[in-house]
Amino acid sequence: MTVGIAAFAALGCAAGAFYWLHAKGAEPIPEVAVPEPPGFREAPPAEKPATAATPVSVFNTDPKKAALPADTGLPLRAGEVLEYTANVSKLDNVATLRLQVAGRGNFVGRSAWHLQAFAHTENPLRMVFELDDQFDSYSDAATMASLQYEMHLSERGQKVESVQRMTTTGKEPAPADATAARVLPGTRDPLGMMQYLRNVDWTKTPEVSSPVYDGHKLYDARARLRASSADVVVPAGNYKASKIEIRVFENGVEMKDANFTLYLANNAAHTPVLLEAVMPFATARVELSKAQ
């Protein structure tokens, strides 16, 4: 049950973390530093002319191939920080989660957003399941397709580092400090998927689907608008929000024992204010506590 709680707290990220920890079994756990990948540099401001010079990634030294196109990225806000508290069944504040947009830059010659999540369990759960995890996503600025997904995990004293470079062909070599993850075109990681759902125009597109890779398995996530103006009360305040139902499929079969509902505030930022999750062993609410 504690593993499931932690997974909810990370909005799907910690599920992949759990699989990685236990897939390693008795193998030695490495201690690895977490530097920002080389070549990630702040992109030019959106108002800069498309013909202006742009930074070049060290992964691609050909300026013709490395130049960034005109700004067509989704309107994320660099520096945004969203803090959440997780409640499970009758237990309040069993875990905390922070989502933040670290910045935008040039990653592997493509304009990308650097997204981060930090998950921590709180007492009394922390006394039996200590979790301090960090997740980093480098996602295409226009589509939120995952370019690289990182899990820096510390759970029950075990530490695991996973850096996975996405490839749709299996032919692109991963750098020495990463492994290649073969995915479908357009695959998003959990952090990129969250930002993608925020930027869907639900008044014109009531249903979307996307392959999602959680660091271990590839799923098909299907999201549908269920209500356009639901009342939501969370520690951060009262909101009118769009209610989005999320169904998850594995190998074409729906996971019937789990369902998720995401509430996006009807404000300019479409802030995720609440995630409700139902699983066989518990129900959970991940509530927005602070937005910066």
N, C-alpha and C positions, 0 to 999 in steps of 0.2 A: 504494500500500500504506500509506503514512504517513497518508493521509486516512482510510482504514478503521480504522487503529489509534486515531486520535484519536476517531473516532465511537464505537468500543467503550468507550474510556475514559470517555466521558460518558454511557454507558448509553443511547445513542440520541439524546442532545441534540445532539452535535456533527455528526451526520448532517445535521440541519437547518441547522446553521451552515455547513457546507460548501456546501450548495445555495445559500444566500443569498450567500455570498462570490462564487461563480462566476456566479450569475445577474446580479449587478451589473456584471460585465464591467469595462469601462474607465470606468464612471461614477466621479465623485469620491467619496471615502470620507469621510462626515461624522464630526466629533468632537462627541459629545453627552454631557452629564453624565447621571448615572444616579440621579435622585432617587427616593425611594419615592413611589408614586402618592398624590396627595392623597386624603383620605377614608379611608385605611387606618389604623384605630386599634385598639388592643388591646381585645379583647372582654372582657366581664365574666367572672369565674370561673365554672366550671361549676356550683358549688354555689349560685350566686346565684339567687333566685326568678325564675321566668319573667316575673313581672309587674313586676320592677324596671326602672328606666329604663336604656336602652342607648344607646351612642353613635350618632350619626347621620352618615351619609356626606355629604360635600359634594356628591356627585353627585345626591342626592335630598333636597330640603329639606322634603318632606312627612313629618312624624313618623309618620303612620299607615302610610305605605308603607315607611319606612326602618327601623322598629323590628325588631330581630332576634327570631326565634322562640325557643322554649325550646331548650336545648342538645341537639341531636341529632347533633352532629358525631362523626366518627370519632376514636378515642382516640389521636391523635398526641401527641407530647411536645414542647412548645416548648423550644427550646434543644438538641435532639438534634443531634449532629454525628457523621457516619460518614465515615471516611477509607479510601480504597481505593488499591491499586496495580494497574497493568495489565501483564500479561505476554503477549507475542505470540510464538507459535512458540517458538524457543529464546532469545528476548530477554526478560530480566526487567526489571521496573520501568521501562518505556518511557514511562509516563504516570501521573499521580496524579489522583485525583478526590475531592472533598469534597462530601457531601450534607448539608444541614442544614435543620432546621425553624426558620425565623427567628421565627415567631410567628403568632398568630391575631388577626384583627381584623375590622372591618366594611369590606367592599369593595363599592362600588356598591350599598349597601343590603343586602348579603348577608353572612352569616357566612362567613369564608374563612380558609384557611391560606396563609401566605406560605412557599413552598418555594424553596430555592436549590441550585445546583450550581456547582462551580468545577473546571475541568479544565485541567491543565498537562502539557505534554510534558517529559520528563527526558532528560538526556544518556545515550547518544550521539544519540538520535533528535532531541533539541532542536536539535542543530547543523544539521540539515537541514530540520526542520519545527517551527518555534517556534509554540506554541499556548498562549494564556492566555485562556480563555473563561469567561464567567459567564452563568448562566441563572436566570431568576426566574419562578416560577409563582404565580399567585393562583388557588387552586382552592376550589370550594365545600366547606365544612366537612363536609357530610353525604354527598356523593357523589364528591368529588374531580373533578367536572366543571370544565374549565378556564374561568376567567373572563378571564384575561389571561396571555399568555405572552411573555416578553422574552428576547432574545438580545443580549448585549453581548460582541462578538467581537473578538479580536485574534489574527490568524493570519498569520504570515510578514510582519509589518509592516503588514498591512491591518487597518483597524478598521471594523466595521459595527455599527450600532445598529438593532435591530428590536423594536418594541413592538406587539403585536397583541392587539386586544380581540375576544373571541369573540362571534359572533352567530349565532343559529340561523335568523333570519328575514331578515337583511340590512337591516332597517329601523331598528335601533338605531344612532344615530350614534356614531362613535368620537371620543374627545377629540382635541384638536389635535395632541398629541404621539404619537398612535398611529394604526394603520390597522385597519380592520375585517376580520376573517377569518371567512368564512361556513363554519360547520361543522354537523355533525349534532347533534341533541340528545344530551346525555350524553357529548360528546367530551372526552377527557382529553389533556393534554400529557404528555411523557415523565416528568416529575417527579410529576405527579398520578397517572399510571398506576402508578408504582412504589409509592406509598403506598396506592393502591387494592388492589393485589395483596397487600400486607402485611395488609390488614384483611379479606380474604376468609376465611370459615370453610371451609377446604378439607376438613374432615371431613364437611360437609354439602353443599358445593357443589364437586364435583370439576372443574368446567369453567366458565369465564366468557369473555365476549368484550366488546370495547369498541372504538369508533372512537378513534383516536389521531392527533393533529395534531402534527407535529414542527417546525412553523414554516414548512414549505414544502408538504408533501403530507399528505393525509388517508389513513390506513391503517385496516385492521381487524385488531386484535390478538386472538388467541385463545389462552388459557392453560389448561393442563390439568395436573392432579396426576398425576405419574408414580410417585412413591414418597413415603411419609409419614414415613420415618425413614432418611435417607441419612447416611452418615458424611462429614463435610467437614473438611478441614484447611487453614487459611489462617493468615497471619501473626498474626491476632488471637487464634487459639486453635483448639481442636477443638470441633466442633458436631455435634449431631443436627439434621438439617434436612429440610424438605419440598422435594422436587424438582419444580419446575414447568417444563413444556415450553411455550415461547411460539412460536407460528407467526404469521407476518405475511402479510396479503393486501393486494393493491393492485388496485382495480377488480374484486374478486371472484376474482382469480387469486393463488394462493399463490406467494410468493417462494421457489422451490425451492433457490436457491443460497445461502441463509443460514438458519441456525436458531440458536435461543437457549435456554439452560437457566438458570433462576434458582433458587437455593437459599435458602430462608427458614428461619432458625433456629427450632427448636421451643421458643422461650422466649416470655415474655409479650409482648415487643415485636415478635416475628416479624422479627428483624433480617435484612436482606439480607446474606448473608455471601459469596456467590459468584455471578458471572455467567459462564457459558461461552458462547462464540460461535464458530460455524464459518462461514467464508466461503470463496469459491473460492481466494483468495490466501493465507489464513492462518487459524489458530485463535487464540483469545484467552481469557485468564482475567482477570477483574477481581475481585480478592480483598480482603476486608475486612482492613485493617491496624490500625485503632483505632476504638473506639466510645466516645462520651462521652454 
